[in-house]
Amino acid sequence: MTKSQRLGLPFLSAGQAQKELTHNEALLLLDALVHGCCPAAPSNVPPPAPEAGLTYICGDNPVDAWAGHPHHVASYSDNGWRFTNPVEGLELLDRASGRRWHFASGTWSLGIVRASEVRVEGVKVLGTQRPPIANATGGTTIDSEARSTLAQILTALRAHGIIATMG
C-alpha cells in the first residue's frame, strides 16, 4: 500500500478490497495530527486510560505499548495505539499549558515562537534584535537615580533579547 509523502497517510488502490479500512485509517491519522492536542509534556509511559481525541508525545525512551517509538505521536482508538513519526514543523497544542509543542531537527520544544516580527492590530511591536546600547556614563551633572533606572531598563531589554548585550 502506498502512502502520502509528508504524513504517511494510506492511499486507496485501484481494485482494492475493503477500501473503507484504508480510508478510515487515513481519517484517524488526520484526526490525530491536524490541529492535534496533547494533554501534557512528552512521556515514556502510556496513560492507563487514554483519552479519546487526544494525541500523546512519546518521550526519549518509551516503554510498554510505546516501546520502539521515541518522539512519535501516539493516538489511541478502538483498534489500539497508532504511531506517527513526526514530520518537520508538526505542532500540537499542550492542553495543560496552552502553549504549542513544535517538532524540528529531531526534537520537540515547547512554547518557542519563531517569527521575524510581531504585530498587534497592524502595529509592529517586536522585530529583529537591535544593536547594543551602553549604560550611561560621564556627563557633568550625574543623576544616580536616573542612571539606576536606565540601567534597569537596559538590563530588561537585554534579558528579553530586544537589544543585544554589550560585547
WODA-V427099 format. One record per residue. N is the residue number from 1. RES is the residue in one letter. PHI is phi in degrees with one decimal (999 if undefined). Layout:
n = {N | N}
res = {RES | RES}
phi = {PHI | PHI}
//
This chain:
n = {1 | 2 | 3 | 4 | 5 | 6 | 7 | 8 | 9 | 10 | 11 | 12 | 13 | 14 | 15 | 16 | 17 | 18 | 19 | 20 | 21 | 22 | 23 | 24 | 25 | 26 | 27 | 28 | 29 | 30 | 31 | 32 | 33 | 34 | 35 | 36 | 37 | 38 | 39 | 40 | 41 | 42 | 43 | 44 | 45 | 46 | 47 | 48 | 49 | 50 | 51 | 52 | 53 | 54 | 55 | 56 | 57 | 58 | 59 | 60 | 61 | 62 | 63 | 64 | 65 | 66 | 67 | 68 | 69 | 70 | 71 | 72 | 73 | 74 | 75 | 76 | 77 | 78 | 79 | 80 | 81 | 82 | 83 | 84 | 85 | 86 | 87 | 88 | 89 | 90 | 91 | 92 | 93 | 94 | 95 | 96 | 97 | 98 | 99 | 100 | 101 | 102 | 103 | 104 | 105 | 106 | 107 | 108 | 109 | 110 | 111 | 112 | 113 | 114 | 115 | 116 | 117 | 118 | 119 | 120 | 121 | 122 | 123 | 124 | 125 | 126 | 127 | 128 | 129 | 130 | 131 | 132 | 133 | 134 | 135 | 136 | 137 | 138 | 139 | 140 | 141 | 142 | 143 | 144 | 145 | 146 | 147 | 148 | 149 | 150 | 151 | 152 | 153 | 154 | 155 | 156 | 157 | 158 | 159 | 160 | 161 | 162 | 163 | 164 | 165 | 166 | 167}
res = {M | T | K | S | Q | R | L | G | L | P | F | L | S | A | G | Q | A | Q | K | E | L | T | H | N | E | A | L | L | L | L | D | A | L | V | H | G | C | C | P | A | A | P | S | N | V | P | P | P | A | P | E | A | G | L | T | Y | I | C | G | D | N | P | V | D | A | W | A | G | H | P | H | H | V | A | S | Y | S | D | N | G | W | R | F | T | N | P | V | E | G | L | E | L | L | D | R | A | S | G | R | R | W | H | F | A | S | G | T | W | S | L | G | I | V | R | A | S | E | V | R | V | E | G | V | K | V | L | G | T | Q | R | P | P | I | A | N | A | T | G | G | T | T | I | D | S | E | A | R | S | T | L | A | Q | I | L | T | A | L | R | A | H | G | I | I | A | T | M | G}
phi = {999 | -87.5 | -132.1 | -66.3 | -70.0 | -85.8 | -99.0 | 68.9 | -75.3 | -71.4 | -93.1 | -78.4 | -110.0 | -60.9 | 74.4 | -72.2 | -80.7 | 52.6 | -58.1 | -63.3 | -66.4 | -65.4 | -62.7 | -64.5 | -61.0 | -62.2 | -64.4 | -62.9 | -66.7 | -61.7 | -60.9 | -77.8 | -101.1 | -78.2 | 55.0 | -65.8 | -134.6 | -114.5 | -75.5 | -171.8 | -64.8 | -54.8 | -136.6 | -91.8 | -116.6 | -62.6 | -67.9 | -66.5 | -133.8 | -59.8 | -89.5 | -61.6 | 87.5 | -100.2 | -113.7 | -128.3 | -101.5 | -73.5 | -76.9 | -69.7 | -133.4 | -67.6 | -125.4 | 55.5 | -64.7 | -95.0 | -53.8 | 83.9 | -127.3 | -62.9 | 68.3 | -70.6 | -95.4 | -109.5 | -133.8 | -118.3 | -138.9 | -58.8 | -94.1 | 102.2 | -78.8 | -120.6 | -121.0 | -123.2 | -72.2 | -65.5 | -98.7 | -53.9 | 93.8 | -62.9 | -129.1 | -132.2 | -77.0 | -89.1 | -62.9 | -69.0 | -106.0 | 80.1 | -98.1 | -107.9 | -86.2 | -125.9 | -101.4 | -152.6 | 52.9 | 82.0 | -143.5 | -96.8 | -130.4 | -114.1 | 74.7 | -91.1 | -101.2 | -109.5 | -156.9 | -92.4 | -163.0 | -121.2 | -120.6 | -122.2 | 50.0 | 82.0 | -103.6 | -68.1 | -111.5 | -142.1 | -144.4 | -66.3 | -61.2 | -87.7 | -66.0 | -63.9 | -124.2 | -74.7 | -66.0 | -66.2 | -143.1 | 70.0 | 97.2 | -90.6 | -116.0 | -106.9 | -106.2 | -66.1 | -66.5 | -65.1 | -63.0 | -63.1 | -65.7 | -61.2 | -63.2 | -65.6 | -64.4 | -63.7 | -61.9 | -65.0 | -62.7 | -68.0 | -61.6 | -87.1 | 76.7 | -75.3 | -122.1 | -71.1 | -78.3 | -71.2 | -23.0}
//
